[in-house]
Amino acid sequence: HQHDIVDETATPLDQLQRRQYEGQLTQCVDRLDDAPRQAVLLAYFEGLTHEQLAARLQRPLGTVKTWVRRSLQQLKACLEDV
């Protein structure tokens, strides 16, 4: 019996576009100031909440919230410009 199975692997073009986007994202992240970049990366990769970030970075909660919000806005603007 032969079954049709959908190939869910990315095409070479999809893979190239993904690598280009990842490179652009890395460049945009690198443009962020050190402390805000660290906050965004910890939130994204470790799933930390604002409260956990504030404790880990030993910064006021409001500062951390501002860093994350502004950094995400900067990343969005950077990626839109590319």
DSSP file (Angstrom, degrees, kcal/mol; ACC not computed):
  #  RESIDUE AA STRUCTURE BP1 BP2  ACC     N-H-->O    O-->H-N    N-H-->O    O-->H-N    TCO  KAPPA ALPHA  PHI   PSI    X-CA   Y-CA   Z-CA
    1    1 A H              0   0    0      0, 0.0     2,-0.5     0, 0.0     0, 0.0   0.000 360.0 360.0 360.0 137.1    0.0    0.0    0.0
    2    2 A Q        -     0   0    0      2,-0.0     2,-0.4     0, 0.0     0, 0.0  -0.931 360.0-167.2-113.8 133.1    1.3    3.4   -0.9
    3    3 A H        -     0   0    0     -2,-0.5     2,-0.6     2,-0.0     0, 0.0  -0.938  22.0-125.8-120.6 141.2    0.3    6.5    1.1
    4    4 A D        -     0   0    0     -2,-0.4     2,-0.5     2,-0.0    -2,-0.0  -0.750  30.7-172.6 -83.0 124.1    0.7   10.1    0.2
    5    5 A I        -     0   0    0     -2,-0.6     2,-0.3     0, 0.0    -2,-0.0  -0.975  23.7-122.2-121.0 131.3    2.6   11.8    3.0
    6    6 A V        -     0   0    0     -2,-0.5     2,-0.8     1,-0.1    -2,-0.0  -0.539  20.6-130.3 -73.6 131.2    3.1   15.6    3.1
    7    7 A D        -     0   0    0     -2,-0.3    -1,-0.1     1,-0.1     0, 0.0  -0.745  26.1-178.0 -82.0 109.6    6.7   16.6    3.2
    8    8 A E        +     0   0    0     -2,-0.8    -1,-0.1     2,-0.1     2,-0.1   0.388  42.8 113.3 -93.9   3.8    6.7   19.2    6.1
    9    9 A T  S    S-     0   0    0      1,-0.1     2,-0.1     0, 0.0    -2,-0.0  -0.454  76.8-100.7 -73.4 150.0   10.4   20.0    5.8
   10   10 A A        -     0   0    0     -2,-0.1    -1,-0.1     1,-0.1    -2,-0.1  -0.398  34.5-117.4 -70.8 144.8   11.2   23.5    4.7
   11   11 A T     >  -     0   0    0      1,-0.1     4,-2.6    -2,-0.1     5,-0.2  -0.339  31.7-103.2 -72.6 163.3   12.2   24.1    1.1
   12   12 A P  H  > S+     0   0    0      0, 0.0     4,-2.4     0, 0.0     5,-0.2   0.891 125.2  51.6 -55.5 -38.9   15.7   25.4    0.4
   13   13 A L  H  > S+     0   0    0      2,-0.2     4,-2.6     1,-0.2     5,-0.2   0.922 109.4  49.3 -64.6 -42.9   14.1   28.9   -0.3
   14   14 A D  H  > S+     0   0    0      1,-0.2     4,-2.3     2,-0.2    -1,-0.2   0.909 111.3  50.0 -60.4 -42.4   12.3   28.7    3.0
   15   15 A Q  H  X S+     0   0    0     -4,-2.6     4,-2.3     2,-0.2    -2,-0.2   0.909 111.2  48.6 -63.4 -43.2   15.5   27.8    4.8
   16   16 A L  H  X S+     0   0    0     -4,-2.4     4,-2.4     2,-0.2    -2,-0.2   0.924 111.7  48.9 -63.1 -45.5   17.4   30.6    3.2
   17   17 A Q  H  X S+     0   0    0     -4,-2.6     4,-2.4     1,-0.2    -1,-0.2   0.886 110.7  51.1 -63.0 -38.5   14.7   33.2    4.1
   18   18 A R  H  X S+     0   0    0     -4,-2.3     4,-2.7    -5,-0.2    -1,-0.2   0.923 110.1  48.9 -65.1 -43.4   14.7   31.9    7.7
   19   19 A R  H  X S+     0   0    0     -4,-2.3     4,-2.2     2,-0.2    -2,-0.2   0.898 111.4  49.9 -63.2 -40.0   18.5   32.3    7.9
   20   20 A Q  H  X S+     0   0    0     -4,-2.4     4,-2.2     2,-0.2    -1,-0.2   0.925 112.1  47.6 -64.0 -43.6   18.3   35.8    6.5
   21   21 A Y  H  X S+     0   0    0     -4,-2.4     4,-2.8     2,-0.2    -2,-0.2   0.914 110.9  51.2 -63.5 -43.3   15.6   36.8    9.0
   22   22 A E  H  X S+     0   0    0     -4,-2.7     4,-2.4     1,-0.2    -1,-0.2   0.885 109.9  50.5 -62.2 -38.3   17.5   35.3   11.9
   23   23 A G  H  X S+     0   0    0     -4,-2.2     4,-2.1     2,-0.2    -1,-0.2   0.903 111.2  48.1 -64.8 -41.2   20.6   37.2   10.8
   24   24 A Q  H  X S+     0   0    0     -4,-2.2     4,-2.3     2,-0.2    -2,-0.2   0.904 111.2  50.8 -65.1 -41.5   18.5   40.4   10.7
   25   25 A L  H  X S+     0   0    0     -4,-2.8     4,-2.8     1,-0.2     5,-0.2   0.915 108.7  51.7 -62.9 -42.8   17.0   39.7   14.1
   26   26 A T  H  X S+     0   0    0     -4,-2.4     4,-2.3     1,-0.2    -1,-0.2   0.916 109.7  49.8 -60.4 -43.4   20.5   39.1   15.5
   27   27 A Q  H  X S+     0   0    0     -4,-2.1     4,-0.8     2,-0.2    -1,-0.2   0.904 112.1  48.0 -62.1 -41.3   21.7   42.5   14.1
   28   28 A C  H >< S+     0   0    0     -4,-2.3     3,-0.7     1,-0.2     4,-0.5   0.911 111.4  49.5 -66.9 -42.1   18.6   44.2   15.6
   29   29 A V  H >< S+     0   0    0     -4,-2.8     3,-1.5     1,-0.2    -2,-0.2   0.897 105.7  57.9 -62.7 -39.9   19.1   42.6   19.0
   30   30 A D  H 3< S+     0   0    0     -4,-2.3    -1,-0.2     1,-0.3    -2,-0.2   0.728  97.5  62.7 -63.6 -21.5   22.8   43.6   19.0
   31   31 A R  T << S+     0   0    0     -4,-0.8    -1,-0.3    -3,-0.7    -2,-0.2   0.667  84.4  97.0 -77.5 -17.0   21.7   47.3   18.6
   32   32 A L  S <  S-     0   0    0     -3,-1.5    39,-0.0    -4,-0.5    -3,-0.0  -0.384  87.8 -99.5 -71.2 150.4   19.9   47.2   22.0
   33   33 A D     >  -     0   0    0      1,-0.1     4,-2.4    -2,-0.1     5,-0.2  -0.299  40.5-105.3 -63.2 157.6   21.7   48.5   25.1
   34   34 A D  H  > S+     0   0    0      1,-0.2     4,-2.5     2,-0.2     5,-0.2   0.914 113.2  43.2 -56.7 -54.7   23.3   45.8   27.2
   35   35 A A  H  > S+     0   0    0      1,-0.2     4,-2.2     2,-0.2    -1,-0.2   0.930 116.8  45.6 -64.8 -47.1   20.9   45.8   30.2
   36   36 A P  H  > S+     0   0    0      0, 0.0     4,-2.4     0, 0.0    -1,-0.2   0.898 112.6  52.7 -62.0 -37.4   17.6   46.0   28.1
   37   37 A R  H  X S+     0   0    0     -4,-2.4     4,-2.6     1,-0.2     5,-0.2   0.932 108.8  49.5 -61.5 -44.6   19.0   43.3   25.7
   38   38 A Q  H  X S+     0   0    0     -4,-2.5     4,-2.5    -5,-0.2     5,-0.2   0.907 110.1  51.3 -61.6 -41.3   19.7   41.0   28.7
   39   39 A A  H  X S+     0   0    0     -4,-2.2     4,-2.3     2,-0.2    -1,-0.2   0.929 112.0  45.9 -61.9 -45.7   16.2   41.5   30.0
   40   40 A V  H  X S+     0   0    0     -4,-2.4     4,-2.6     2,-0.2     5,-0.2   0.921 113.8  48.4 -64.9 -43.8   14.6   40.7   26.7
   41   41 A L  H  X>S+     0   0    0     -4,-2.6     4,-3.1     2,-0.2     5,-0.5   0.898 112.3  48.4 -65.7 -39.7   16.7   37.6   26.1
   42   42 A L  H  X5S+     0   0    0     -4,-2.5     4,-1.7    -5,-0.2     6,-1.3   0.906 113.0  48.6 -65.6 -40.1   16.0   36.3   29.7
   43   43 A A  H  X5S+     0   0    0     -4,-2.3     4,-0.6    -5,-0.2    -2,-0.2   0.923 119.3  38.5 -64.4 -43.0   12.3   36.9   29.2
   44   44 A Y  H  <5S+     0   0    0     -4,-2.6    -2,-0.2    -5,-0.2    -3,-0.2   0.952 125.8  32.2 -75.4 -50.4   12.3   35.1   25.8
   45   45 A F  H  <5S+     0   0    0     -4,-3.1    -3,-0.2    -5,-0.2    -2,-0.2   0.807 132.7  29.1 -83.3 -29.4   14.7   32.3   26.4
   46   46 A E  H  <<S-     0   0    0     -4,-1.7    -3,-0.2    -5,-0.5    -1,-0.2   0.509  98.3-128.0-107.4  -6.4   14.1   31.6   30.1
   47   47 A G     <  +     0   0    0     -4,-0.6    -4,-0.2    -5,-0.4    -3,-0.1   0.781  44.0 172.0  69.1  27.4   10.5   32.7   30.2
   48   48 A L        -     0   0    0     -6,-1.3    -1,-0.2    -9,-0.1     2,-0.1  -0.434  27.2-130.4 -72.9 143.5   11.0   35.0   33.1
   49   49 A T     >  -     0   0    0     -2,-0.1     4,-2.7     1,-0.1     5,-0.2  -0.320  31.4 -99.7 -79.0 170.8    8.2   37.4   34.2
   50   50 A H  H  > S+     0   0    0      1,-0.2     4,-2.6     2,-0.2     5,-0.2   0.909 126.0  51.1 -58.5 -41.5    8.8   41.1   34.8
   51   51 A E  H  > S+     0   0    0      1,-0.2     4,-2.0     2,-0.2    -1,-0.2   0.913 111.0  47.2 -64.0 -42.5    9.0   40.4   38.5
   52   52 A Q  H  > S+     0   0    0      2,-0.2     4,-2.7     1,-0.2    -1,-0.2   0.885 111.5  51.5 -66.4 -38.6   11.6   37.6   38.1
   53   53 A L  H  X S+     0   0    0     -4,-2.7     4,-3.1     2,-0.2     5,-0.3   0.932 108.3  51.4 -62.4 -45.0   13.6   39.8   35.7
   54   54 A A  H  X>S+     0   0    0     -4,-2.6     5,-1.8     1,-0.2     4,-0.9   0.909 113.4  44.8 -59.4 -42.8   13.6   42.7   38.2
   55   55 A A  H  <5S+     0   0    0     -4,-2.0     3,-0.3     3,-0.2    -1,-0.2   0.930 115.7  46.4 -66.8 -45.4   14.9   40.3   41.0
   56   56 A R  H  <5S+     0   0    0     -4,-2.7    -2,-0.2     1,-0.2    -1,-0.2   0.898 120.8  37.6 -64.3 -41.9   17.5   38.6   38.7
   57   57 A L  H  <5S-     0   0    0     -4,-3.1    -1,-0.2    -5,-0.2    -2,-0.2   0.501 104.2-129.4 -90.2  -4.5   18.8   42.0   37.4
   58   58 A Q  T  <5 +     0   0    0     -4,-0.9    -3,-0.2    -3,-0.3    -4,-0.1   0.932  64.7 127.2  53.8  51.5   18.4   43.7   40.7
   59   59 A R      < -     0   0    0     -5,-1.8    -1,-0.2    -6,-0.2    -2,-0.1  -0.921  68.6 -85.3-131.3 156.3   16.5   46.6   39.1
   60   60 A P     >  -     0   0    0      0, 0.0     4,-2.0     0, 0.0     3,-0.2  -0.292  37.7-120.1 -60.9 148.3   13.2   48.2   39.9
   61   61 A L  H  > S+     0   0    0      1,-0.2     4,-2.5     2,-0.2     5,-0.2   0.891 112.7  53.9 -57.4 -43.7   10.2   46.5   38.4
   62   62 A G  H  > S+     0   0    0      1,-0.2     4,-2.2     2,-0.2    -1,-0.2   0.874 106.8  51.9 -60.8 -38.3    9.2   49.7   36.5
   63   63 A T  H  > S+     0   0    0     -3,-0.2     4,-2.6     2,-0.2    -1,-0.2   0.926 110.6  47.5 -63.6 -45.4   12.6   49.9   34.9
   64   64 A V  H  X S+     0   0    0     -4,-2.0     4,-2.5     2,-0.2     5,-0.2   0.911 111.0  50.9 -64.3 -42.9   12.5   46.3   33.7
   65   65 A K  H  X S+     0   0    0     -4,-2.5     4,-2.5     1,-0.2    -1,-0.2   0.917 111.9  47.8 -60.5 -42.5    9.0   46.8   32.3
   66   66 A T  H  X S+     0   0    0     -4,-2.2     4,-2.9    -5,-0.2     5,-0.3   0.918 110.4  52.1 -64.4 -44.1   10.2   49.9   30.4
   67   67 A W  H  X S+     0   0    0     -4,-2.6     4,-2.5     1,-0.2     5,-0.2   0.938 113.1  44.1 -56.5 -48.7   13.3   48.1   29.1
   68   68 A V  H  X S+     0   0    0     -4,-2.5     4,-2.4     2,-0.2     5,-0.2   0.937 115.7  46.5 -65.7 -46.9   11.3   45.2   27.8
   69   69 A R  H  X S+     0   0    0     -4,-2.5     4,-1.9    -5,-0.2    -2,-0.2   0.943 116.9  43.0 -61.8 -49.1    8.6   47.4   26.2
   70   70 A R  H  X S+     0   0    0     -4,-2.9     4,-2.6    -5,-0.2    -1,-0.2   0.885 113.1  52.8 -65.9 -38.2   11.0   49.8   24.6
   71   71 A S  H  X S+     0   0    0     -4,-2.5     4,-2.7    -5,-0.3    -1,-0.2   0.916 109.0  48.9 -64.5 -42.5   13.3   47.0   23.4
   72   72 A L  H  X S+     0   0    0     -4,-2.4     4,-2.4     2,-0.2    -1,-0.2   0.885 111.4  50.3 -64.5 -37.5   10.4   45.2   21.7
   73   73 A Q  H  X S+     0   0    0     -4,-1.9     4,-2.4    -5,-0.2    -2,-0.2   0.914 111.6  48.3 -64.5 -42.2    9.4   48.4   20.0
   74   74 A Q  H  X S+     0   0    0     -4,-2.6     4,-2.6     2,-0.2    -2,-0.2   0.900 111.5  49.7 -65.3 -40.8   12.9   49.0   18.8
   75   75 A L  H  X S+     0   0    0     -4,-2.7     4,-2.6     2,-0.2     5,-0.2   0.919 110.9  49.8 -63.7 -43.1   13.2   45.4   17.5
   76   76 A K  H  X S+     0   0    0     -4,-2.4     4,-1.9     2,-0.2    -2,-0.2   0.939 113.3  45.7 -60.9 -47.5    9.9   45.8   15.7
   77   77 A A  H  X S+     0   0    0     -4,-2.4     4,-1.5     1,-0.2    -2,-0.2   0.904 112.9  50.9 -63.2 -42.0   11.0   49.1   14.1
   78   78 A C  H  X S+     0   0    0     -4,-2.6     4,-0.8     1,-0.2    -2,-0.2   0.922 111.4  46.7 -61.5 -45.9   14.4   47.6   13.2
   79   79 A L  H  < S+     0   0    0     -4,-2.6     3,-0.3     1,-0.2    -1,-0.2   0.816 109.7  54.1 -69.7 -29.9   12.9   44.5   11.5
   80   80 A E  H  < S+     0   0    0     -4,-1.9    -1,-0.2    -5,-0.2    -2,-0.2   0.815 105.1  54.9 -71.8 -29.1   10.4   46.7    9.6
   81   81 A D  H  <        0   0    0     -4,-1.5    -1,-0.2     1,-0.2    -2,-0.2   0.708 360.0 360.0 -75.4 -20.0   13.2   48.8    8.2
   82   82 A V     <        0   0    0     -4,-0.8    -1,-0.2    -3,-0.3    -2,-0.2   0.470 360.0 360.0 -82.8 360.0   15.0   45.8    6.8
